Amino acid sequence: MRTILEVLKLTTDYLQQKNIANARRQAEELLGEALGLGRMGLYLEYGRPLTEVELEKCREWLKRRAQGEPLQYIAGALDFFDCRIKVTKDVLIPRQETEILVDKIAKELSGISLEGKILWDVCCGSGCIGISLKKKFPELRVFLSDISEKALAVAKENAINNDVEIEFFHGDLLIPFQGKRAD
């Protein structure tokens, strides 16, 4: 049986051969997610042997990553502004820049009373923006919209998984909000 450290080395080498940028970091993230340990957990348990089931999962994920599939789609979720956000091929992967945007919005909102205030997340995709802001500011009313019913289904699941109450609208851009107001 191979240990976590041995598999990490082999995974890094394989990703380098496939010309995947930042192969070591990619290997750490892939194995950390696949094993449910996180990157730091890999090093805390580096001597632990992997079971055959764990090895098979790692091999499958590695194959997909080597073919260029983003790790977030392989894992099916990512951490975003204190939320766990599910992602599928029906939504875009939230980027670090989006998290920076949410942080800037949160700083602006933290200085004002949000009682009765309404926020729209238009073309919401996974819902990461509206969901994370609702989680941080429970008094804020949040409405999410998207033209894609599949994206809305992912956003609804993310709202449930992050224990926030949000209203959803199906439609293109601002059409679902005709006759409504936002702050």
Order of alpha helices (4+ residues) and beta strands (2+ residues): alpha-alpha-alpha-alpha-alpha-beta-beta-alpha-beta-alpha-beta-alpha-beta
